[in-house]
Structures are given as C-alpha cells and as structure tokens.
C-alpha cells in the first residue's frame, strides 16, 4: 500500500529594505554568508544556507512564485517565522538559518546605506546638547 502525504504552506513574499539575490560562489573573501554589491544589493551565499527540500509544486504554481519573487526583488518567502525559497525543478525549500543571516545583513545595511549612498539620507540633524557628568 502506498501512502502519499501533502504539506500545505501559505507563502508570502518577504521583502527587505534592500534587494536580495543568491550567489553561487563566495566573492571578495566574505566572512559572513552575505555581501553587498557597490549598488547596495545583498547577495547571499547559497552554501551558507541550511536548507531542506520540502516538496514540489505544479509548474504553473512554480512560475507564479518566481514571478512574484522577481517583482519584489527578493528570493524569500515566509510562512510565519519560517523562510522558504524556490529551488529549481519546481521545488520549494525551507531555509533554517535565514533569520540569523538576515540579522547580520540588516546590521551591515544600516551601517553602510548612507555612507555608500545606497539611499538618500533624509535624517534631520539635531542640536548637540552639552552635558556635564
């Protein structure tokens, strides 16, 4: 007797303030699992991701998922707190360490986005207050 199981997930596109793409090689001697290009795009090294294939979807559904990712300039879907990506041959993959990588990437983005002029700096300068302690 054969038993067939089905997993149902409700995927939502996960946008960030920066564009995310996957990189198949480690460039620039990066120590983290991501790096930012001179234009401010975040490339995540695919080898640094802890992934698990969860299953295949119909080709029509897969094409729609890829279309949504391209339209939102990201590679990530979420369902709750779990991250997913498409992984070729109509497959969906869970990424188990994405939250950690995103925390590092967000910190780097915040540190560099104005210095590298990836976004226009619209912060207002405030007066300095002299405090004697």
C-alpha positions in Angstrom: 0.0 0.0 0.0 1.3 3.5 -0.9 0.8 6.5 1.3 1.1 10.0 -0.2 1.5 12.9 2.1 0.9 16.6 1.3 2.3 19.6 3.0 0.4 22.9 2.7 2.1 26.2 3.4 0.8 29.7 2.8 3.7 31.6 1.3 4.1 35.3 1.4 6.8 37.3 -0.3 9.4 38.5 2.2 10.7 42.0 1.1 13.5 43.8 2.9 14.7 47.4 2.6 17.4 46.0 0.3 17.3 43.7 -2.8 18.3 40.1 -2.1 19.7 37.6 -4.6 21.5 34.3 -4.1 25.2 33.9 -5.0 26.6 30.5 -6.0 30.2 31.4 -5.1 31.9 33.4 -2.3 33.3 36.6 -3.7 35.5 39.2 -2.1 36.7 36.9 0.7 33.5 37.5 2.6 33.5 36.1 6.2 29.7 36.3 6.6 27.2 34.5 4.4 26.3 37.7 2.5 27.8 40.7 1.0 26.6 43.9 -0.6 27.5 45.0 -4.1 28.6 48.6 -4.8 25.0 49.3 -5.8 23.6 48.1 -2.5 22.2 44.7 -3.5 22.6 41.9 -1.0 24.0 38.6 -2.4 23.6 35.6 -0.1 26.0 32.7 -0.5 23.9 29.7 -1.2 26.5 27.4 0.5 25.9 29.2 3.8 22.2 28.3 3.9 20.9 25.3 5.9 18.2 24.1 3.6 15.7 21.2 3.4 13.7 20.3 0.4 10.0 20.2 1.4 8.4 19.2 -1.9 7.4 20.0 -5.5 4.6 22.2 -6.8 2.9 22.3 -10.2 4.9 24.0 -12.9 2.3 26.7 -13.2 2.4 27.5 -9.5 6.2 27.5 -9.6 6.3 30.0 -12.4 3.9 32.3 -10.5 6.1 32.1 -7.4 9.2 33.0 -9.4 7.3 35.9 -11.0 6.4 37.2 -7.5 10.0 37.0 -6.3 11.3 38.9 -9.3 8.6 41.6 -9.0 9.6 42.1 -5.3 13.4 41.9 -5.9 13.9 39.1 -3.3 14.5 35.4 -3.1 12.5 34.7 0.0 9.0 33.7 1.1 7.8 33.3 4.6 5.1 31.4 6.4 5.0 32.5 10.0 8.6 32.7 11.1 9.9 30.1 8.6 11.7 31.1 5.4 11.4 29.4 2.1 12.8 29.8 -1.4 12.2 28.1 -4.8 15.0 25.7 -5.7 14.6 24.6 -9.3 12.7 21.7 -10.9 9.5 23.1 -9.4 10.7 22.6 -5.8 10.2 24.6 -2.6 13.0 24.6 0.1 12.9 25.6 3.7 15.8 27.8 4.9 16.5 27.1 8.5 19.2 29.7 9.3 17.8 32.7 7.3 16.9 34.8 10.4 20.5 34.8 11.6 21.8 35.7 8.2 19.2 38.5 7.8 20.1 40.0 11.2 23.7 40.3 10.0 22.7 41.6 6.6 20.4 44.2 8.1 23.1 45.4 10.5 25.5 45.8 7.6 22.8 47.6 5.6 22.1 50.1 8.4 25.8 50.7 8.8 26.6 51.3 5.1 23.4 52.6 3.4 24.1 56.3 3.9 27.9 56.1 3.7 27.7 54.3 0.4 24.8 56.5 -0.7 22.5 53.5 -1.4 19.6 55.5 -0.1 19.1 59.3 0.2 19.9 60.5 3.7 16.9 62.3 4.9 17.7 62.2 8.6 17.5 65.5 10.3 20.4 66.8 12.3 19.6 67.6 15.9 21.4 70.2 18.1 24.1 68.8 20.3 23.4 69.2 24.0 26.4 69.7 26.3 26.0 67.6 29.3 28.5 67.7 32.2 28.7 64.4 34.1 
